Amino acid sequence: MVAMVAVVLPLALAAGPLHADSIIARNASLEASEDGWLLSSDFDITLSTPVEEALSKGITLFFVLELEVNRARWYWFDQRAGIAAQSYRLGYNTLTRQYRLSAGTLFQNFSTLQEALAVLGRVRRRPMLPLNALVPGNTYSAAVRMRLDLSQLPRPFQASPFAAREWNLASEWFRFTVSP
């Protein structure tokens, strides 16, 4: 019996979670344009089962795309060159059976959740910083992440300490260098 537990336990630990719920940042870049500094990034988004169930029952999910840009200084703390955030809403309409992804006043409808998450995770040329935020000739350290904004959820979902891990979806900060 002990030998069976010794064999099964490492296999169960190596298998990982039954349902991988996460947001993973794949890449990111900033480019200058006349509209300012434009962010392009890719995220793989997988929702946990409780989050998917809540969405299918009409709970709107709010995601936040965050960008931080700093300039390293050897003589003092890093200088913050810019910080920006963009909010997205993901909802499900039970009457039309469509998912709606919104950013500000713009929205798009999708027939499947996978389509909506693919578009949410594909950020292309999103204006994030003014053009004068980064000075040519300097090298900057930038970081981007996407997370589920738990503060926008209804109060019963915010108060449950048992569901906190299943609802805490956020990518790690993806760090990259910018040299204007």
N, C-alpha and C positions, 0 to 999 in steps of 0.2 A: 504494500500500500504506500509506504514512504517513497519507494523507488518510482512509483507511478506519479506521485505528486512532484517529485524532483524533476521528472521529464516533462510533465504537462505545464507546470508553472512557468519555466523559461519560454516555452512555445507560446503560451498565452500572452506573456509580456512582450515577446518579439512581434506578435501579430499586430499590436497597436490597437487603437480604438475600433469599434465596430463600424462607426460612421465618422469619417473625418470631417469635422466641421471647423473651417478655418478660412482665413483670408491670407493669401500668400502673394507678396509683391515679387514680380518677375523682373522688371526693368523700369528705368525712368530716365528722362532727359529733359533739359530745359533749353529752349531756343529763343533767340531774340526776334521780335517782329515789331512793326509799328504799333501794334496793340499792347505791347509789353512783353514780358517773359512768359512763354507758353510751355505748359507741362504736358508731356506725353508719358504714359505709364501703362503697365499691364498688371492686373491682379487676377488670381484664380480665387473665386469665391464659392464656398460650399457652406450651406446652412445646416445647422443641426436639426434633428427631427422636431423638437418642440418649437423651434423658430419657424420652420416650414408650416407646421400645423397652425400656429397663431396667425401667420400670414394668410393661409387659406381660409381662416375664419373671419378675415376682415381687419386684422391688426396691421396698421401701416408701420413699416420699418424705415428708419432714418439712418442713412450712412453718411459719414463725413470723410472727405479726402483732405488730408493735411499736408502742408509743405512748410519746411523750415530751411532757411539758407543762412549760413554763418561764414564769417571770414576769420580764419585763424590769426591770432596775434601772439608772438613769442613773449611779449612783455606784459601782457594782461590777459584777462578772460577773452574768449572769442567774441567778436562783434556780430550782433544779430543784423543781418542785411535785409531780411524779409521773412514774414510769416503770413500764411494764407490758408484759408479753408473753404471748401465747397461742399454744400449739403445736397444729398439726393434722397428722394422719397420713393419707396417701393411699396405698392399696394396691390391688392387683389379685389376685383369687382366680382362678386358671386353671381350677379345677374347676367353679365356678359361673359363671364368665365375668362377674363383677360387680366394680365398683370400690367400695371401702369408704373412706369419709371419717370420721375419728374426731377428736373433741376431748375429751380426758380419757376418761371412761367412756362417753360418748355416741357413737353411730355411726349412719351411714345408708348403705345400699347403693344403687348406681346401675348402670344397664345400659350407659351410655356414659360415656366420659371427659369429654365436653363437659358433660354434666349435673353430674358431680362437680365440675368446675372452676367451673361457674357458681355452685353453692352455696358452694364454698370462697371465691369472690370476693365473695360478698354477705354482709357482716357486718351484723347487725341487733341493736341493743340489747345488745351484749356488755358485761357488767360488767368494767371495767378499773381503776378507781381508787375508793378509799373516798370517801364524801361529803365528809369534812372535808379532802380534799386540796386543794381549791380554795376560796379565801375570796371571798365575795360582795363586789363593789365593785372588784375587781382585774381587769385584763385579762391574759390568758395567751396565749402562743404555743404551739400544739400541732402535733405532726408525727406522721404515721402512715405505716408502710410494711409490705409483706409481702415475704418472701424465702424461698427454698429453703435450708434449713439443711444445708449441706454437711458439717458435722461429724457428722451422724447417718447419713451414707451408709456403706456397707461400705468398708473400707480400700482396696481396689483402685480404687474410684472417687474417693477422696480424693487418691490419689498421682499420678494422671495429669496432668501439666502441659499436655498437648496438648488434653485435653477440658475444661480449666478454663473456657474461655469459653462453651462450650455448656452447662455445668452451672451457671454462675453466673447464676441467675435471681433478680432482686430489683427491686422498684420503687424509684423515687426517693422521697425523703421528700415526702409531700404535706403542706404547711403550711397551717394555718388558725388563726383567732383564736377564743378562748373568753372570754366575759364572763358570769360567773355573777351 
